[in-house]
Amino acid sequence: MQPPEPSTAEGRTALDALLTDPAKALVAFDFDGTLAPIVDDPRTSAPQPGIVELLAELAGRLGTVAVVTGRPAATAVGLGGLDRVPGIIVLGHYGAERWADGRVLAADPPPGVSLVRAELPGLIDSLQAPEGTWIEDKGRSLAVHTRRTAEPDAALALLAPHLSALAERAGLRVEPGRMVIELRPPGVDKGAALSALVAERAAGSVLYAGDDLGDLPAFDAVARLRADGLPGLTVCAASSEAARVVEAADLVVPGPAGLAEFLGSLARALARP
């Protein structure tokens, strides 16, 4: 079975380029919501069954397999068992960290992260945030989750202006997501991380798959690379929570399960003589 056909001409051109010359292709994926289903507690996240095995199979045929995530790189590797994928590169914290061959390379986080770490719990308490609101400390950033509250969107709306003010005072930026707001250092995003990796690996084509607002910079990077002549394909692991990502993608699949099916069809197509 052939992989599903992208809805755009640019996407179809990129998929053809990947299948024609896989050794020069770079494929990159977000982790949560893309390789792994979204769960109430991200500390319990696990990959879609079979998807890591498919990445390992594809790694033997493609030039580069990568994960670009907002999580710490080592956390994504540990939760996903990504060290089972030969040669994989994991860019954590939107590209501020790099895991490869069992090692993490990263600069120290800016001082604003410590300020937010000290003040955020008091801020959440003073706002009387709804029960179920919780803070995830990622080391280089902090995220406030509302998925476990009775009304996640209303809780996020209550918190958003105050989190933005705190981030501005700390010299950080806010990154909205699916029932979460993250406060993180400026100057890094998935688009910059993806573009730098494409240049480093001298890729002949690029595929990026994501599901959330934080993936849109990577989609934009693919568009810029296409404008420069590099075939590029964007894939959305769709959910009802991120319509903008669905609209921006060349190919839409139904969540991590749909992405696993797509990767399986890609592996089968590449295995043919």
C-alpha positions as CSV (number, residue, x, y, z in Angstrom):
1,M,0.0,0.0,0.0
2,Q,1.3,3.4,-1.0
3,P,1.4,6.2,1.7
4,P,-1.6,8.5,1.6
5,E,-1.5,11.3,-0.9
6,P,-0.9,14.9,0.5
7,S,-3.6,17.4,-0.3
8,T,-1.1,20.0,-1.7
9,A,1.1,19.8,-4.8
10,E,4.1,20.9,-2.7
11,G,3.4,18.0,-0.3
12,R,3.1,15.5,-3.1
13,T,6.3,16.7,-4.7
14,A,8.1,16.3,-1.3
15,L,6.7,12.8,-0.7
16,D,7.9,11.7,-4.2
17,A,11.4,13.2,-3.4
18,L,11.5,11.3,-0.1
19,L,10.6,8.0,-1.8
20,T,12.9,8.5,-4.7
21,D,16.0,9.4,-2.7
22,P,15.4,8.3,0.9
23,A,19.1,8.4,1.9
24,K,19.0,12.2,1.6
25,A,15.6,12.7,3.4
26,L,15.3,14.2,6.9
27,V,12.1,13.3,8.9
28,A,11.4,15.0,12.2
29,F,8.6,14.6,14.7
30,D,7.1,16.3,17.7
31,F,6.7,14.0,20.7
32,D,3.5,14.6,22.7
33,G,0.4,14.4,20.6
34,T,2.3,13.2,17.6
35,L,4.5,10.1,18.5
36,A,2.7,9.7,21.8
37,P,-1.0,10.2,22.6
38,I,-1.8,13.2,24.9
39,V,-2.5,12.1,28.5
40,D,-3.7,14.0,31.6
41,D,-0.2,13.7,33.3
42,P,2.6,14.2,30.8
43,R,4.9,12.3,33.2
44,T,3.1,9.1,32.2
45,S,3.3,9.7,28.5
46,A,4.2,6.7,26.3
47,P,4.6,6.3,22.5
48,Q,1.8,5.0,20.3
49,P,2.3,1.2,20.2
50,G,4.6,0.1,17.4
51,I,5.6,3.6,16.4
52,V,9.2,3.5,17.8
53,E,9.8,0.2,16.0
54,L,8.7,1.9,12.8
55,L,11.1,4.8,13.4
56,A,13.9,2.2,14.0
57,E,13.0,0.5,10.7
58,L,12.9,3.8,8.8
59,A,16.2,4.9,10.3
60,G,17.9,2.2,8.3
61,R,16.6,3.7,5.1
62,L,16.4,7.4,5.6
63,G,19.2,9.9,5.9
64,T,18.1,11.4,9.3
65,V,15.4,10.6,11.8
66,A,14.9,13.3,14.5
67,V,12.5,14.4,17.3
68,V,12.0,18.1,18.0
69,T,10.2,18.6,21.3
70,G,9.5,21.1,24.0
71,R,10.4,18.5,26.6
72,P,14.0,18.1,27.9
73,A,15.8,15.9,25.4
74,A,16.7,13.1,27.9
75,T,13.1,13.0,29.2
76,A,11.7,12.4,25.7
77,V,14.3,9.7,25.1
78,G,13.5,8.0,28.4
79,L,9.7,8.2,28.0
80,G,9.8,7.1,24.4
81,G,12.5,4.6,24.5
82,L,13.9,6.6,21.6
83,D,17.4,5.2,22.1
84,R,16.2,2.1,20.3
85,V,16.2,4.1,17.1
86,P,19.7,3.9,15.5
87,G,21.3,7.3,14.9
88,I,18.2,9.3,16.1
89,I,18.8,13.0,17.0
90,V,16.5,14.4,19.7
91,L,16.3,18.2,20.0
92,G,14.8,19.1,23.4
93,H,13.5,22.4,24.7
94,Y,12.7,23.6,21.2
95,G,16.3,23.0,20.1
96,A,18.2,24.3,23.1
97,E,19.3,20.8,24.0
98,R,20.5,18.0,21.7
99,W,20.6,14.3,22.6
100,A,22.6,12.0,20.3
101,D,24.5,8.8,20.9
102,G,23.5,8.8,24.6
103,R,24.8,12.3,25.4
104,V,23.0,15.6,26.0
105,L,24.6,18.9,24.9
106,A,23.0,22.1,26.3
107,A,24.0,25.6,27.5
108,D,22.9,26.9,30.9
109,P,19.3,28.3,31.1
110,P,18.9,32.1,31.5
111,P,18.4,33.5,35.0
112,G,14.7,34.3,34.2
113,V,13.9,30.6,34.5
114,S,14.9,30.7,38.2
115,L,12.8,33.7,38.8
116,V,9.8,32.1,37.4
117,R,10.5,28.9,39.3
118,A,10.5,30.9,42.5
119,E,7.4,33.0,41.9
120,L,5.1,30.8,39.8
121,P,3.7,28.7,42.7
122,G,2.7,31.8,44.7
123,L,1.2,33.4,41.6
124,I,-1.0,30.3,41.0
125,D,-2.1,30.3,44.6
126,S,-2.9,34.0,44.7
127,L,-5.1,33.7,41.6
128,Q,-7.0,30.8,43.2
129,A,-6.5,28.7,40.2
130,P,-9.0,25.9,39.8
131,E,-8.3,22.5,41.3
132,G,-6.3,20.4,38.9
133,T,-4.1,23.2,37.8
134,W,-0.5,22.1,38.1
135,I,3.1,23.3,37.3
136,E,5.5,21.2,35.3
137,D,9.2,22.1,35.8
138,K,11.1,21.2,32.7
139,G,14.4,22.5,33.9
140,R,14.9,25.1,31.2
141,S,11.2,26.2,31.3
142,L,8.1,25.8,33.3
143,A,4.6,24.9,32.1
144,V,1.2,25.4,33.7
145,H,-1.3,22.7,32.8
146,T,-5.1,23.0,33.1
147,R,-6.2,19.7,31.4
148,R,-7.2,18.2,34.8
149,T,-9.4,21.1,35.8
150,A,-13.2,21.0,35.5
151,E,-13.1,23.7,32.8
152,P,-9.6,23.7,31.2
153,D,-10.2,26.5,28.7
154,A,-11.7,28.9,31.3
155,A,-8.8,28.1,33.7
156,L,-6.3,28.9,31.0
157,A,-8.0,32.2,30.2
158,L,-7.9,33.2,33.9
159,L,-4.2,32.5,34.1
160,A,-2.9,33.6,30.7
161,P,-2.5,37.4,31.3
162,H,-0.8,36.9,34.6
163,L,1.6,34.3,33.1
164,S,2.4,36.6,30.3
165,A,3.2,39.4,32.7
166,L,5.5,37.2,34.7
167,A,7.2,35.9,31.6
168,E,7.8,39.5,30.4
169,R,9.3,40.5,33.7
170,A,11.6,37.4,33.6
171,G,12.7,38.0,30.0
172,L,11.0,34.8,28.9
173,R,8.2,34.2,26.3
174,V,4.9,32.3,26.6
175,E,4.2,29.3,24.4
176,P,0.5,28.4,24.4
177,G,-0.5,24.8,23.7
178,R,-3.3,22.3,24.2
179,M,-4.6,23.2,27.7
180,V,-1.1,24.4,28.7
181,I,1.0,27.6,28.8
182,E,4.7,27.3,28.9
183,L,7.1,30.0,30.0
184,R,10.4,29.5,28.2
185,P,13.6,31.3,27.0
186,P,13.3,33.4,23.8
187,G,15.4,32.8,20.7
188,V,14.6,29.1,20.3
189,D,11.7,27.5,18.5
190,K,11.0,24.3,16.5
191,G,11.4,26.2,13.2
192,A,14.9,27.4,13.9
193,A,15.8,24.0,15.3
194,L,14.5,22.2,12.2
195,S,16.1,24.6,9.7
196,A,19.5,24.3,11.4
197,L,19.3,20.5,11.4
198,V,18.3,20.4,7.7
199,A,21.4,22.6,6.9
200,E,23.7,20.5,9.1
201,R,22.6,17.2,7.5
202,A,22.5,18.6,4.0
203,A,19.1,17.1,3.5
204,G,17.6,16.7,0.1
205,S,14.0,16.6,1.4
206,V,12.3,17.2,4.7
207,L,9.2,16.0,6.5
208,Y,7.9,17.4,9.7
209,A,5.0,16.0,11.7
210,G,3.4,17.8,14.7
211,D,0.0,18.4,16.3
212,D,0.1,21.7,18.3
213,L,0.6,25.4,18.1
214,G,4.3,25.0,19.0
215,D,4.8,23.0,15.8
216,L,3.6,25.9,13.5
217,P,7.1,27.5,13.5
218,A,8.4,24.2,12.1
219,F,5.7,24.2,9.5
220,D,6.7,27.7,8.6
221,A,10.3,26.6,8.3
222,V,9.3,23.9,5.9
223,A,7.5,26.5,3.8
224,R,10.6,28.7,3.7
225,L,12.8,25.7,2.7
226,R,10.4,24.9,-0.1
227,A,10.6,28.5,-1.3
228,D,14.4,27.9,-1.5
229,G,13.9,24.8,-3.6
230,L,14.0,22.0,-1.0
231,P,11.0,19.6,-1.2
232,G,9.2,19.7,2.1
233,L,6.1,17.9,3.6
234,T,4.1,18.9,6.7
235,V,2.0,16.3,8.5
236,C,-0.5,17.0,11.2
237,A,-1.4,14.3,13.8
238,A,-4.9,15.9,14.1
239,S,-7.0,16.5,17.1
240,S,-10.0,18.7,17.8
241,E,-7.9,21.0,19.9
242,A,-5.6,22.5,17.3
243,A,-7.5,23.4,14.1
244,R,-4.9,25.8,13.0
245,V,-2.3,23.0,12.7
246,V,-4.8,21.0,10.6
247,E,-5.3,23.9,8.2
248,A,-1.5,24.4,7.8
249,A,-0.6,20.8,7.0
250,D,-0.1,19.2,3.6
251,L,-1.3,15.9,5.0
252,V,-3.6,15.2,8.0
253,V,-3.7,11.9,9.8
254,P,-5.9,11.0,12.8
255,G,-3.5,11.5,15.8
256,P,-0.6,9.3,16.7
257,A,-2.4,6.1,15.6
258,G,-2.9,7.7,12.1
259,L,0.8,8.7,12.1
260,A,1.8,5.1,12.9
261,E,-0.3,3.9,9.9
262,F,1.4,6.5,7.7
263,L,4.9,5.5,8.8
264,G,4.0,1.9,8.3
265,S,3.0,2.6,4.7
266,L,6.1,4.6,4.2
267,A,8.3,1.8,5.5
268,R,6.5,-0.7,3.2
269,A,7.0,1.6,0.2
270,L,10.7,2.0,0.9
271,A,11.1,-1.7,1.4
272,R,10.0,-2.5,-2.2
273,P,12.8,-3.1,-4.7
